[in-house]
Amino acid sequence: MRCLHPVFNVVKLSPAPDDPIVGRCWNLPPPLELVDGEEEYVVKKILNSRMFRWKLQYLVKWEGYKIEGNTWEYSENLNHTLEKVMEFHTKNLRASHCIRALALGLIPFRPVSLSSTSS
């Protein structure tokens, strides 16, 4: 058994048989919707967020697609579904989100003393 190799001859390969279930209908994705004259997919739900290469991304569950169809999309690509993004952030307060430069001035910073107190 040690001398056997997991190799077989290509001549022994045969094409896959036709679908044994007659009339099986494959689920096709839903048609695209027109938003502002452009075709777009419908967002069912925002599942997660992350920072990727210094940009915010959301894990999107698309309407009519299974879990394999979930994709990471940049936040600027989801401008037409801001209500879904806001719904996600209200449920997930600790999730990654953008901090605008103007908001940095509103963060209360404490001055830190660099001198040591021990002698």
Summary of the structure (lengths in Angstrom):
residues: 119
radius of gyration: 26.1
end to end distance: 75.1
largest distance: 86.8
contacts: 178
relative contact order: 0.12
helix: 24%
strand: 24%
